[in-house]
Every structure is written in C-alpha cells, then in structure tokens.
Amino acid sequence: MADSKKRPPCVLGFYQTVARPSGEICGGVLITSHLGRPIEFQCSLPIRPNATQQTLYGTTLMPFIKGELIAEALYDKLSAKPDILFVTDPDCVAEGIWGEIGVVCFAEFPNGQEQQITRNEKGFVTANHLVAFQKMQPKLKEYLPESASLQEPLVRVEQALDEAMGQAA
Amino acid sequence: MNSTNEKSPLLLPAPRVDQLRKELKVQSLASGANGALKRWPQVGVNEQKLLTRPGFVPSWKPYWQKPQTLQIAFPDIIEFQQPKPEGKEREQLRSLKPPGAESEGEPKRPARKPTRIKPPDDLLSMEDRLFYILQPPLENWLSGQELVMPFEPFSYQYEGIAWLFAQKSALLADEMGLGKTMQTITAVRLLLRSGQVRRVLMVCPKPLIPNWQREFKLWAEELPITQMEGDGARRKMLWQMTSIPILLTNYEILARDLQNLEDEEMPKFDLVVLDESQRIKNRDSVTSQVIRRIPRRRSWSLTGTPIENRPEELASLFEFMGVVPPRSNPDLRQLKKLADVYILRRTKDLVQPDMPPRLDRDALLDLSPAQQSAYQIAESDGIVQLNDLGDEITIQHVFELVMRLKQITNYDPLTGESSKLERLLADMEEIAASGAKAILFSQWTKTIDWLYERTKQFGTLVYHGGVPTKKREPILKQFKEDPNSHLLLMSYGTGAVGLNLQFSQYVFLYDRWWNPAIEDQAINRAHRIGVKNPVIVTRFICQNTIEQRIDLVLQQKREIFEKVLGEGDTSTTSLSMNAAEVFGLFDLKAKASKGTKSIGPKAA
C-alpha cells in the first residue's frame, strides 16, 4: 500500500457559480485528476454586489463578479493549479485571471471558437486561451477516458455550492 | 463684405487688429532721479502650502475586497499492488467496458442514471458533507476508469455501495441473495482507495471465512486480506500490526483474544464490519461486550435478519453502531425512526420488479387415518410424560416430543401412510409431464431416503449430508442436464446455502424448519437472480397438528419485524422460536399442592 502523492498527468479544473434569488453569488472551483477524482475544492462565501459596483459596472457586473472578483480570489488560494479549466457560463471566462491556463466554456459566447474536447463534447475557446488549449489538447486525448463527461464535475460543483450556501444561510 | 447677401456663402468678418504700443510709457521727473522706472519689473513663482485639506479628490480608483474562501483538500489515493493476472480468466475480467463505451455494432444499452454519493443526514460538518457531494459517480470509479470490477453491479447494488461509503453507522439488511457481501467489499475498497479508512476489521462466523476470502479475491483482488489465525503469539502480533489494511477474523477468536485486554490495549480500527451481526443480539454476551469496546470510527452490521425474536435485539445492534446510548431501550416507534436512517433493506420484489414472482402456497393436508391414530397416541402419551416430569422438564424434553410428532406428520412409521406423499406424487406427475424440475426439502435424511424409494419414477436424486462431498457436484450437474431427472431431494442443512438451482420451477417444503430464514434460504436456491420462470413454493402443513401451531407462532413474530422494518417488506425473516414459545406449543401442567400449575419459561 502506498500513497500516490505525484501530480496526475492531467489536472482538470471546473469553475462554476450559483446565484440566489436574493442576489447573492458564490463560486467554486473543483480540481480533479484526469479520471475525475477530486484533488481540491475552493469555494467563496456568498457575496452581494453593492450599489457602487452595480452603478459602475452596469451590464458588465456579472462578468466582473463571476469572471474577476470571485475567480481571482479562488485562483489565488488554489494549491493545485489546473492545466485546463472548464466552465458553463460565459460570464466566468475572464481574460487574464487564469494566467496561462486554457479556459473552455461549454456554452457558446462571442469570439469563441468551437473545439472538440472529448469524443462526445464540444466547447468554446477564446482567441486568448486558444494557444494554451491547443497545448493541452494532446494530453486530453491521451489521458481522458473515452466515456468521460467533462460537464459532470460542474454539476458536482453546483451541488456543493448549493449545499454550502444552504448551510451558510 | 455683405453678410446678408443670400447668394454669397456665409463669411465671418475679418478680425480687427489694434496695434498696442509696447513701450512702457514713463514720464521722467524734471529732476531726472527716476530713470530706473524704465526697466521691466522682476516676476517669480513660489510654492506655498495650503492652510486646510481640500474636500474633493478629483481622481479615484475602485478597490473591492476579495471574497473569503473555503478550502477542502482530498486525501491522496492509496495504491495497492495489482496481483499478477492468472491466465485467460483474469484477462476476460479486464475486458469489461465502462458504461457508454460500446463498440460499433453492439446494441446500445439504455443510459443509466449515475449513482452519486449522498452525505448522510446526520452529518453536520460542511467540509464532510462537501467531501461526499464532490465524489464522482460510482460508475466512473467502478466501471473500468479507475477500478476494475469482474461484473457490472446492479443499480440497487451501486446505491447500496454509495450508501455504505458515506455511513459511519450502517446496518445493511438486504434480503438474502442480493449481494450484501459484494456491496460491503466494494464500499471497503473505495474507502481504502480514497484514504478514508486505513485499517478494517471484518468479523464473521467461522464457516464463512473462506467465503469472504473468495469474495474479496473476486471483487477486490488488489486488497490484501490477512486472516487472524495461528497460535496466541502470532495472533497477538497480528492484532498489533497497524499496517494490515484488512483483518479477517471470526467471533470466537475475537472474543477470546480481546476480552482480557484493558481499554488502552485494544487495537484501533477505522472500520469494524460484523457479518451475520445477529450474533451480538444479546447485549450481555461476552462477544457483544468485547466488540463494543473496540475503538473504531465506523461501525457496520450485515444481516438479513436484524430481528430474530424481540425488537430489543435491534437495539443491541444500534448500540454497537453507536446510535443509541449504552443500555438504552428504545421503543418500537424510536426503533422505526432509527431504522429509517441507519438501516438499508431491500427485497427482491423491490429491486427486481421484473423478476418472475415467487408464488407461495400452503398445502393444508389432513393426516391419513393411520397417521392420525399414531399422532394422537404419541401426543397424549408424550404430554403425560412431560407433565410427570414437573419442574424437572427441560426444553430438550419438549423438543423430543415435537420432533416425534413432526415425523409422524411426514409419514406413519408403522404403515408408511402419508398424506404428504400422496399430494407430492400427484403434483410430481404434472411437473414431470411438463418437463419441469422440482426441489424438495426436509430436515431429516431419513425422510429423504424414505421418499427416494417412493419417487424413483421421476428420476429422483438425493443431496444431503450423507452423500460424500465428491459425489455432490455430479448430482447437481445431472439434475440440471438430465431431462429425465425431475426431482431433487435435499436436506435443509446441506442444500440451503450456496447453490444456484434457478432452473427449478417448483420447491416443496416437506416439513417446516424452526426458522423461516432457513426455509427462505432453501427457496432462494431456485428463486434467485437469473430465474426465468415463476417459482411455485408449496409448504406441506398437516392440519390440527404441531405443524399448524408452529406456523401460527412464526406468523405472529413476523408481524413484529414488519412493524420495525416496514410493512412493505414481504420477505421472511429469521424468527426462530425461543424456549418459551416451544413450551407454549403444548399446554403443559404439573401437579401442584392445590390443582395444577403451568410448566416452562415465561414468554418474553
């Protein structure tokens, strides 16, 4: 019996946010191995955009809250940085926050290029993340199981955030 | 320039430039003393501090405080060395495909809803709850992505594994034949791999040790199992070795080795699993007390029969599981509430609604005249003898009478008359004509041999403890393959466990066993997963005899079980009769100074 302490060949990140009807938003990022086994989870406490933020950011408030404010806090605290990040909400894709990590969004968004991620899943990648994504593509092909669903861990993150927000309330 | 001229474009007037004199005009006085006034004055700029702080900063950059975060780190995976494959068989086991990975040309299986691990209701810590929520679906773990399984588990088995994985206290009470062992082994495998447990103690009855070893090898071949055996010194060393992931022992060794240890000397475990946990139903037994003293973080019980006689037995299991305080006696309502949280029980009807049903029918028969006469003599003589024993009467005396009477209901030893045999022959004519097969169970090998002589026309075969072990397998093979072999006579003791006879459509219970769970085990040889046709079970019960009285007592006890574990549970349970109930089969009275008094222990 031996602990497997080495970093998996392909470390995946899954970032998801949930918003409450009351206006509170929280986000979480799950880091897993290429087989979906969790390695680390970071989630933010719920935050509510204040009046100044609403006035200043206007229609870009959500991309700011989800893509910058929460994402940056989570990224800074992550011990295991992912090789690639998956999101479902285009608002979560912010340029610059995730550094050199390629970000793939499962929902279509402006300026995104459609890419084949696994046998059954396609995603959108912005021009800024394209180089990082293309660098990771051979690894994804090599290590991800054929039947893997990369949207499934995002459901886990969403459920975890619901649970965390429920307890925090 | 005329700006009002409409035909001309609008032009602004040219700016007027007045010339200014640049000389500084200074008049000199007559004295001529102010000639310096003709020079330009010297002008400079000096910095001066403000007297007060200004009230407005014209430039402003927003700063937002970062949200607070919560981190959960997951334990590292524990790798176990894979054993070397043993030939073709192992290779075949590894060729299983994960769900959704069908090859071309293969019919597509309907998509199965992934089985997620849910945190137990009594788990309060957010970190602990999130740990379970964030685990991948079991199918991802077990269908070749990370762990190899020899066979794909059924949906209810996935659910059972997910439930066990998250439970600190659990009683898995699935009906026999649904795979309690496999579910437990897989849950243990996942806990060990995910680093949730590092030291597991498995306790089972001694005869089941080889069974557990075999099942571990099949379902978790990479897990090293250490059996507690050898002399006292070796066993002491094994108890102290913390590096053993799974220690397998039986109840007797455990009680013997640990009963004299002080609390601080007790070996510590992350998980203690008790198979056939009704063995600790008596709280005051040495085994129960020793097991409860073992320091552990998780406590699991496995039994198909959590209540054998009284609901208090379930309380003893709950005490081991740490969900009730020591010596507490929860009432039926409380037990029901605890059962909802800590017991997982599924029946075949529940998990396999498509499984062909088991049709039970009681054949209520009248004794033949010769049997009737023999029975009455035996009963009246026997009761007189028991009454004469007075307070010296023991359970053994009553048992002897019960056995004698039960044998007469099977056949009259003098004349060989038997109403059960008549009915059996009539049924077997039809069964043999339709080409079907039947199994008959009796508790006596003597009865089986007697029946064999009278049912040879159906190609009858015999399988009981008197048959040498080497000959047993060929008998089963012949029964399965020979179209002329329609009846297999078996004893409860030998044929009730571990055989797959699901090709038989008929089961006869020639006489009643004391414990319906044993009868069920016997019936489950034919009615099990893989059965293609309904299984018809016929219980022979002679009216107005001891058989009918036993049946009544057992029926009443079933009702207690249903009250605690739910009315939907249609399976039979282990409700064997206790001493008071065996005495209660007869109205025994001893002579007293004034009239008579009842004999025997009082009912609980």
Interface residues (C-beta under 8 A of the other chain):
Chain A: M1 A2 D3 S4 K5 C26 L30 T32 L35 G36 R37 P38 I39 E40 F41 Q42 C43 S44 L45 I47 T52 Q53 L56 L69 I70 E72 A73 L74 D76 K77 S79 P145 E146 S147 A148 E152 P153 R156 V157 Q159 A160 E163 A164 Q167
Chain B: P62 W64 K66 P67 Q68 T69 L70 Q71 I72 A73 F74 D76 I77 I78 E79 F80 P98 P99 G100 A101 P114 P119 M126 R129 L130 I133 L134 Q135 P136 P137 N140 G144 Q145 E146 S194 G195 P224 S243 P245
